[in-house]
Amino acid sequence: MKHVKIPTDRIGVLIGDGGETLRRIEAAAEVDIDVDSQDGAVAIERTGDPVRGMQAPEIVQAIGRGFKPDEALTLLDDDMRMFDTIDIGRAARNDNDLRRKKGRLIGENGRTRELMEELTGASVVIYGSTFGVIGQPSEVDVARSAAEMLLDGAPHGSVYSFLERKRSEELKQQGMEYHEFPG
């Protein structure tokens, strides 16, 4: 049995309307989940495929860190898909600095977060004092690097250039290099 703790304000999202989301997670990951709504403690017991069951705690943690249940369930789509977080609070000196750093990650009208998703292919969420990302290992690595650059104070333009360069390298590796034909 595995135990996970999530913020109490995310318990409703984990359970869903009439327990619908909880049942979907239990069926998809082949586990039994017991939620203590008083303190956010979640007990997860594997009932079927052990490999799928190993993903259940990450699915619950991803929902607890602000991801929508459908996005968290994509962790079951591919064995390589992963969930990672950065504790923004550890990089901040005080509450004001935390708000500033979160603002840098989100960007004006959410544009920085959107660009991270668009250029890496990963899903990104900023919730509470954490930055969460779900994607393939290379996508997660690039998104994490971009977030760390922003938290360290790098200009947004430099981070966008970094993301575009990494995206271009990824496309070249996949053999999808853009060729411009004269004429």
MOPEMO-V79272 format. One record per pair of residues at least 4 apart in sequence whose ideal C-beta (glycine too) atoms are under 8 Angstrom apart, sorted by the first residue. I is the first residue (numbers start at 1). J is the second residue. D is the distance in Angstrom with one decimal. If there is no record, write none. Layout:
# MOPEMO-V79272
I	J	D
I	J	D
This chain:
# MOPEMO-V79272
1	43	5.8
1	44	6.8
1	45	4.8
2	43	7.6
2	44	4.6
2	45	7.8
2	56	7.4
2	57	4.8
3	41	6.4
3	42	7.0
3	43	5.6
3	44	7.4
4	41	7.8
4	42	4.7
4	44	6.6
4	57	5.0
4	60	4.9
4	61	5.6
4	64	7.2
5	39	7.5
5	40	5.3
5	41	5.6
5	42	7.1
5	64	7.8
6	10	5.1
6	11	6.8
6	14	6.6
6	40	4.8
6	42	6.2
6	60	6.4
6	61	6.9
6	63	6.9
6	64	2.8
6	65	8.0
7	11	8.0
7	40	6.0
7	64	5.9
7	128	6.8
8	37	7.1
8	38	7.7
8	39	7.1
8	40	4.7
10	14	6.1
10	40	7.6
10	63	6.1
10	64	4.9
10	66	7.5
11	15	6.2
11	35	6.2
11	37	5.1
11	40	6.1
12	16	7.9
13	21	7.2
13	63	5.8
13	68	7.8
13	69	6.7
14	21	6.4
14	22	6.5
14	25	7.9
14	35	6.5
14	42	7.3
14	60	6.5
14	63	5.0
14	64	7.2
14	69	7.5
15	19	5.7
15	21	6.2
15	22	5.0
15	35	6.4
15	37	7.9
16	20	4.2
16	21	2.7
16	22	6.1
16	23	8.0
16	24	7.5
16	69	6.8
17	21	7.7
19	23	5.7
20	24	6.5
21	25	6.5
21	69	4.7
22	26	6.3
22	33	5.9
22	35	7.1
23	27	6.2
24	28	6.0
24	69	7.1
24	73	7.1
25	29	5.8
25	31	7.5
25	33	6.5
25	56	6.8
25	59	5.8
25	60	7.4
25	69	7.2
25	73	6.9
26	30	7.7
26	31	5.6
26	32	6.2
26	33	5.6
28	52	7.4
28	73	5.9
28	76	5.6
29	52	5.1
29	53	5.9
29	55	5.8
29	56	4.0
29	59	6.3
29	76	6.4
30	46	6.9
30	47	5.6
30	48	2.9
30	49	5.0
30	52	5.0
30	53	5.6
31	44	5.3
31	45	6.2
31	46	5.5
31	47	5.9
31	48	7.6
31	52	7.9
31	53	5.1
31	56	4.4
32	44	7.5
32	45	4.7
32	47	5.5
33	42	6.3
33	43	7.2
33	44	5.5
33	45	7.9
33	56	7.2
33	60	7.2
34	42	7.2
34	43	4.4
34	45	7.8
35	41	7.7
35	42	5.3
36	40	7.1
36	41	4.3
36	42	7.4
36	43	7.9
40	64	7.5
42	60	5.3
44	53	7.7
44	56	4.9
44	57	5.6
44	60	6.6
46	50	5.8
46	53	3.3
46	54	7.7
46	56	7.5
47	53	7.3
48	52	6.7
48	53	6.7
49	53	6.3
50	54	6.4
51	55	7.6
51	79	7.6
52	56	7.6
52	76	6.3
55	59	6.0
55	75	5.2
55	76	5.5
56	60	6.4
57	61	6.1
58	62	6.1
58	72	7.9
58	75	5.6
58	82	7.8
58	83	4.8
59	63	6.7
59	72	4.7
59	73	6.3
59	75	5.5
59	76	7.4
60	64	6.3
60	72	7.9
61	65	6.1
61	83	6.7
62	67	4.4
62	71	7.3
62	72	3.9
62	75	6.8
62	83	4.9
62	132	6.6
62	134	6.2
63	67	5.8
63	68	7.9
63	69	5.8
63	72	4.9
65	85	5.8
65	125	6.5
65	127	5.5
65	128	7.7
65	130	5.4
65	132	4.2
66	125	4.1
66	126	7.3
66	127	2.8
66	128	7.4
66	130	7.6
66	132	6.1
67	71	4.7
67	72	4.7
67	123	6.9
67	125	5.4
67	132	6.3
67	134	6.5
68	72	7.1
69	73	6.2
70	74	7.3
71	123	5.2
71	134	6.2
72	83	7.7
72	134	7.2
73	77	7.9
74	81	6.3
74	123	7.7
74	134	6.5
75	81	5.2
75	82	7.4
75	83	6.0
75	134	6.6
76	81	7.9
77	81	6.0
78	136	7.5
80	136	5.7
80	137	6.2
81	134	6.8
81	135	6.8
81	136	6.4
82	134	7.3
82	135	7.2
82	136	7.6
82	137	6.0
82	140	5.7
83	132	7.0
83	133	7.4
83	134	5.1
84	132	7.3
84	133	5.3
84	140	5.1
84	144	6.2
85	130	4.9
85	131	6.5
85	132	4.9
85	133	7.6
86	91	7.8
86	130	6.7
86	131	4.3
86	144	6.5
86	147	5.6
86	148	7.0
86	151	7.4
87	91	7.6
87	129	6.4
87	130	5.9
88	92	6.3
88	98	6.3
88	101	5.4
88	102	6.0
88	105	7.2
88	126	7.6
88	129	5.0
88	130	6.3
88	131	5.8
88	151	6.7
89	98	5.9
89	129	3.7
89	130	7.8
91	101	6.2
91	151	4.6
91	152	7.9
92	97	4.2
92	98	3.8
92	100	7.9
92	101	5.5
92	129	7.6
93	97	4.5
94	98	7.1
95	99	6.6
96	100	6.5
97	101	6.2
98	102	6.3
98	129	6.1
99	103	6.3
100	104	6.6
101	105	6.7
101	150	7.7
101	151	5.5
102	106	6.2
102	126	5.7
102	129	7.8
103	107	7.8
104	112	7.2
104	150	4.8
104	151	7.3
104	156	7.5
105	112	6.4
105	113	6.6
105	126	5.2
105	131	5.8
105	147	6.0
105	150	5.6
105	151	7.4
106	110	5.7
106	112	6.2
106	113	5.3
106	126	5.6
107	111	4.3
107	112	2.6
107	113	6.1
107	114	7.6
107	115	7.4
107	156	7.0
108	112	7.7
110	114	5.7
111	115	6.2
112	116	6.6
112	150	7.3
112	156	6.4
112	159	7.7
113	117	6.7
113	124	5.4
113	126	6.5
114	118	6.0
115	119	5.8
115	160	6.3
115	163	6.5
116	120	5.8
116	122	7.4
116	124	5.0
116	143	5.4
116	146	5.7
116	147	7.4
116	163	6.7
117	121	7.7
117	122	6.4
117	123	6.2
117	124	5.2
119	142	7.9
119	160	7.9
119	163	4.1
119	164	6.2
119	166	7.3
119	167	4.7
120	124	7.9
120	135	6.6
120	139	4.7
120	142	4.8
120	143	4.6
120	146	7.5
120	163	6.7
120	166	7.4
120	167	7.3
121	135	6.0
121	136	7.2
121	139	4.8
122	133	5.0
122	134	6.3
122	135	3.0
122	136	7.5
122	139	3.9
122	140	5.7
122	142	7.7
122	143	4.7
123	133	6.9
123	134	4.6
123	135	6.4
124	131	7.2
124	132	7.1
124	133	5.3
124	143	5.9
125	131	7.6
125	132	4.5
125	133	7.8
126	130	7.5
126	131	5.5
126	132	7.6
127	132	6.6
131	147	5.1
133	139	7.7
133	140	5.2
133	143	4.6
133	144	6.4
133	147	7.7
134	140	7.5
135	139	3.4
135	140	4.9
135	143	6.9
136	140	6.9
137	141	6.2
138	142	6.5
138	170	6.9
139	143	6.2
140	144	6.0
141	145	6.4
142	146	6.4
142	163	6.9
142	166	4.7
143	147	6.3
144	148	6.3
145	149	6.4
145	162	7.3
146	150	6.6
146	159	5.2
146	162	6.2
146	163	5.6
147	151	6.2
148	152	6.2
149	154	4.0
149	158	7.1
149	159	5.0
149	162	6.6
150	154	6.1
150	156	7.3
150	159	5.6
154	158	5.0
154	159	5.5
155	159	7.2
156	160	6.2
157	161	6.4
158	162	6.4
159	163	6.4
160	164	6.3
161	165	6.2
162	166	6.4
163	167	6.2
164	168	6.3
165	169	6.4
166	170	6.3
167	171	6.5
168	172	6.5
169	173	6.4
170	174	6.5
171	176	4.5
171	177	6.3
171	178	7.4
172	176	7.5
172	177	4.8
